[in-house]
Amino acid sequence: MAQRQGFWLGFLAYAIWGFFPLYWPLLAPAGPVEILAHRIFWSLAVVVALVFATRRWRQLRAVGRRQLGFIAVGALTIGMNWGMYIYGVVTNQVVETALGYFINPLVTILWGVLFVGERLRRAQWIGLLIALAAVVELTFDYGRLPWLALTLAFSFGTYGLMKKKAAVGSTEGLALETAILAPLALGYLVFTHAQGTGTFGHAGWGNALLLVGTGVITAIPLLMFGAAATRVPLTTLGLLQYFVPIIQFAIGLLVFHEHMTTARWVGFGLVWVALVVITVESLVARGTARRRVARVEPELV
């Protein structure tokens, strides 16, 4: 029962993240930077309320200086990720943002090798080389590096690494991350309103409520994900994460009618092949490890 609940919580969290491209255009006439500033500020407000409601101040006070250093780096990278993602959506580059989240699991593997000391198996090397070929192919098609996708992939991959290093709960982590970014966000919002260029309160109450809602839609899927992570295996969560770019890719094609050249289809196809190779290899490796443990345990008994 708990595992079934965890699956649906994880599914809903990833589904909400996948449908984010439909939300950001509703915030016009606010630009990407103003939307980002509001998302940071209202996320902090929501998470502080959650910390009060769940009485997690003790966990916040227990965060050490070394952990805070990792959280600070994570805050900068997630701020960059949020900003680039919003920019990609409001400038009709949803398909390229989806590419970034397809590439992200590959970046996570690369960071594991470079910073955690993990060793790649043969199939993982093959997957990464296929992904590299995809980036080269897409660079020729775009006439430039797919910098938006790469920035999203590497920033979120770095954020995940910092979260792993910090080892702090999701609610406390988001509270500290947004608290670090909030002074910049609030300073920007105050400046724009002083200049008369801010939209909050000047584009109707509907727009103002949607801007406040950026904090809610940031916190809700994160809490769902946190609850799912304690109930289902990481393998399941790893497979569910592909729902995000799949949904975003479909929205880019079907809702925003973004153009896909033949070469671009080839590039995306190579990325998908790389993900299939790595996912299948991971599932096989975990199955083999479980069978080895099952054989060893009777011998120990």
N, C-alpha and C positions, 0 to 999 in steps of 0.2 A: 504493500500500500504506500509506504513512504517513498519507495523507489519510483512508483508510478506518479506520485505527486511531484517528485523531483524532476522527472522527465518533462511533465507539462509546464512546470515553472521555468525550466531551462528553455523549452521550446518557445514559450511566450516572451521570455527575455530577448532571445535572439530575433523573434518575429518583430518585436517593437523596434529593436535596433535596425532591422532590415527595412522597415517602413519609414524611418526617419526622413528620407528624401522628400516625402510628401508634406512634412511639417514645416521645414525651413522656408520654402517659398511663401507660406502664409504670413510670414513676418514682415514682408515688404510693406512700407518703403525702407525698413531698417536694412542697413548694409551688413556684410559679413562680420566686420570687426565689432559693430554695435551688438549684433546677435550673440557673438562669442562673449562679449563683456556681460551681457544679461544672463547668459547661460551659466557663467562662472558665479556671478553674484547670487542668483536665485537658487542655484544648486547648493551654495553654502547655506543659505537660509533654510532650505528643506532639510539638509543633513544635520544642521545644528538642532533643529526641531526634533529630528529622529534621535539624536544623541540624548537630548533631554528626556524624550518619551521612554527610551530604553535604558536610561541611567547608565550610560557607557563612559562617563567622565573619568572613571578610574582607569579604564583601558587607554584613554587618551593621555592621561598623566604618566602612564607607564612606558610610553614611547621614548626610547633612548636617543641620544644625540646622533649615533651612527645610523640608526633607523631613520631619523629625521633627514639626514643627508640624502639617503636613497629616495625618500618621499619627495624631497625638494626637486631632485632631478626628474622623478616621475611626474611631478606637477608641471614642470616646464614642457616635458614631452607630450603629456596628454593635452595641455593647452594648445600646443602646436597642432596636434592631431585634430582636436575639435575645430580649431580655426580653419585648417586646410580642408576639412570635410565640409564645413558650412560653405566655404568659398567654392568648392567643387560643385555642390548642389545648386547654389543660387546662380552660378555661371553656366549651368547646363552641361556639366561634365560628370554626370552620375555614373556613367559606364566606367569611366576611368577611376572613380572612387571605388567602385566595385572591384576593379582589378587590384587596387591596393589591398583590399581585405582578402582577396584570393591569394595574394603573394605573402600576406602576413604570417601564415603558419610556416612558410619556408624561411622567413627571416628569424622566427622564433628558434628554429632548428639551428640556423647559422650562429645566432647569439649563444646558444647552448654550447656549441663547439668552441667559440672564441672566448667566452667569459665564464663558463661553468665547468669546462674541462670535459664535456661529453665527447664521445667518439662516434663518428658517423659510420654506419654500416653501408655496404655497397649500394643497396637500393636507394638509400638517402642521398648518396653522392650522385647517383643517376638522376634522381628527382631534381636536385639543385642545379645540375648542369642543363637539364631540359628547361628549367625556369629561367636560367641565364640566357639560353638561346631565345626564349620567348621575349625577354626584355630587349635583346639586340634586334629581333625582328620587328617589334613594336616601335622601337626607336626609328628604324628606317621608314615605317609607315607614317608615324606622326611627324617625322622630320625633326624630331627632338627626343630627348629622353622622356619617358612617361613620368615626369618629375612629380606630378600630383600623386599618382599611385605609389611611387617609391617613397615619397615623404610620409604618406599615410601608413604604409607597411612598416617602415623603419621606426617611425615615431611610436606606433602602437607596440611594436615588438620590443622597443627599449622600455616603454612603460611597463610592459609585462615583466621584463627582467628586473626592473626596479621594485615592482610589487613583490616579486619572489624574494629579492634580497632583503626588503624591509620586513616581510613577514608580519604585517599588521592587518587586522580585520578590515573588511571592505568598507563598512560605515565609517570607522575611525580614519582609514586611509583617505577616503574621499573628503572627509571633513578637513583633514590637514592639507590635502592637495588644494582644495578650493580656497582655504584660508590663506595659503601662500600666494595664490593668484589673485585673490579678491582685491587687495589694495590697488593693483594695476587696473583691474576691471572697473572698480568704483571710481578711480581717478579719471579714467577715460570717459565714463558716463557723465561725471560732473563737468568735465571739460566740454563735451559736446553739447550739453544742455546750456552751459554758460555761453557757448558760441551760437546757440539757437539752431543747431543742426541735429540735435537728438530727436528721435521720433516718439519716445515713451511719453504718453499723455497728450501727444499732439496729432496722433493718427487714429484717434477713436479708442474707446474702451475695449473693443474687441482685440485690437492690436496690442494694447497694454496687457490684457489678460493672457494672450498667447505668448508674449515675452516672459511674463511671470511663469507661464507653464513650462518654459525650457528647463527650469529647475526640477519640476515634477517628473517630466519625461526622462530626465537624466537619472534621477534617484530610483524610480520604480523598477526599471529593468535590472539595475545593479543589485537591488535587494532581492529580486527574483532569482538572479544568477547566483547570489550568495547562498540562498536557501537551496537551490538545486545542487550546488557543488557539494553540499554535505549529505545529499541523499542518493546521488547517482555516480557511477564510475566515471573517471576522467575520460575514458575512451568514448563514452556516450556524449559527454560535453564536447569533446574534440570533433565528433562527427556533426553535432548540432550546429557548431559555429559556422559551417558552410552555408547555413540558411541565410545568414546576413548578406554576403555578397551575391548569392543567387537571387534573393528578393530585390536587391538594389539593381542588379544587372537587368532583371525583368522590368523594373520601373523605368530605368533609363531608356530601354527599347520601346516599351508599350505605352508609357505615360508621357515621357518627355520626347519621344520619337528621335532619339539621338542616332546619328548615322554610323553604321558599321561597314567598313570596307572589307573586301575579301581577305586582305593581308591582316586586318585587325582580328577577324575571326580565327585566322591561323594562329596568331599570337595568343589569343585567349585559349584556343584549343591546346596549345603547348603547355600553358599554365595548368589547365585542367588535367592533362596527362600526368604532369609532375605531381599534382596533388593526389591523384589516384594511386600512382606508384608508391608514394610515401605513406599514404593512409593504409593501403593493403599491407605493405611491409611492416608497418607498426602493429597492425592487428595480428599478423602472423607471428611477429616476435613476441608479443604479449601472450599469445596462446601457447607458444613454445615454452615461455618462462613459467606459465602456470602448470603445464604438464610436468616440467622438471621438479617444481616444488611438490606437486602431488606424488611424484615417485619417491622423493627424498623423505617426506614426512612419515610414511609407514616404516621406513628403515630406521628412523630415529626412535619411533615408538617401540 
